Amino acid sequence: MRIAAVALTLAVLAAGSARPARAQFSFDARRIGMGGVSLTRNGNLRRYNPAYRAVKDRPGSGNPKVTIPVPLGLIQFFHDHPISKLGDDPLFNPDSSAFNPIEVVNLVFNLPIFLEVKKAPTPTNDVEFTVGRNAFVVDLGAAQVLIPEDEFGMGGTSRLLDVGIGIKGFRVSVQGFENHDIGFVLGDSLRAFLKDADSARTNTTYNVLGDGLVQGGFAPTLSFSGRVTGRGSDNDDGVYLGAAVRNYFGVAYYRAVGSGGFTTGDTLFAGPNPVTPQLEALVYRDNGIGTSFGRGFGGDVGVVLISGPMEVGLGVNDIGAKLTWQDTRIDTTYFDNAGDSIATSVARNHVETTTKLPISYIANAALHMGTGTTVGADVVNTGRGTVLHVGGEQRIGFLAVRGGVSRDQRKKMQFGFGGGLRLGPIGLDVGFWTHSNSFSTQRGITMATSISLY
């Protein structure tokens, strides 16, 4: 009973702490030093706003041709954990008395690409167990604040490729897409058990409700972007519009909806099997991989307004993107008490199902001043939660000073600062960034370094 409770607690904490990682990560030390905001007309702006395809880079904007991250974190990690000794490393060896599964999970959520100059401390408060014949209490102490009360998970949509040709604002291309959306909600009994130190009860189910979807494919796309007001080659002032119509071909998808956990018996601590595993799920999968596709239509729209040093933009992606899968198999997966194993049976086969790509968007504003000062902000939603970035850069000759703040998907404020040195075609940038991607409620600080080729 205790082992099952602790294992389920770790799983809940692990998934809950993963949520903000994807939205905050970048390989560009310049952007990290500005709190994650994108002040150049590339990257997120051209990814989420099709109108930016028609907007030229500002003269002297400093956009590099290539940015190469310097992985100081990997160098430090493999110095501390040599590859030849990973099998005996206490960090990964469960047989070691120093093994700490929380540290392993923290490592997964904070990949050591860059150098962690201040690690968020792993919670070390005592966990108290109270055990009786029909009583079992796990008091997590200060770690109770990490137990999520609402849905937690991760998700987003990626454009894996974009190959095409264009002429006079029109473009024909093929884009690859991938979408994943994984969410969990604690059952009422489990939430009370973990968060309120409520005693386990007899004949009660303690479970996590889950809904996960992964899908991918390709999409032939016809797009247009251009300046509709304002003319002249001496400035960029005007209104720019962009739009794309996309025919989606889903290659494969997988979805699981259900719950998992355990159910207590008539007595908590009696007999050889005081708890019974519980698993009930519907699993959807496409039968037509390689022979048929999920089909659907959707598109993107965007607008950019530039007036002197000020520019604002708004882009929305995957509007109306609903895919129909003609040949789907639905399985029922459950825990078979008689066979003491997980069993699967076909509930329905060769049926039609539908999925959706989430709408994602970006809204941005920037002010470019002639003194070498650029400030800006953006609001980004990649399909699961909104992230806000505000930052700026001051250039003084070959030096640059940067700073910014952000509100992550956990609605916690994070801070960035850094600088750069440019010598001819080569630039070296350093950025510091706080994060809350771990079990601790305290922030860690990452130092990112990158080399830019202009």
Secondary structure, 3 states (H helix, E strand, C coil): CHHHHHHHHHHHHHHHHCCCHHHHCCCCHHHHHCCCCCCCCCCHHHHHCHHHHHCCCCCCCCCCCEEEECCHHHHHHHHHCCHHHHHHCCCCCCCCCCCCHHHHHHHHHCCCCCEEEECCCCCCCCCEEEEECCEEEEECHHHHHHCCCCCEEEEEEEEEEEEEEEECCEEEEEEEEEEEEEEEEECHHHHHHHHCCCCCCCCCEEEEEEEEEEEEEEEEEEEEEEEEECCCCCCCCEEEEEEEEEEEEEEEEEEEEEEEEEEECCCCCCCCCCEEEEEEEEEEEECCCCCCCEEEEEEEEEEEEEECCEEEEEEEEEECCEEEEEEEEEEEEEEECCCCEEEEEEEEEEEEEEEECCCEEEEEEEEECCCCEEEEEEEEECCCCEEEEEEEEEEECCEEEEEEEEECCCCCEEEEEEEEEEECCEEEEEEEEEECCCCCCCCEEEEEEEEEEC
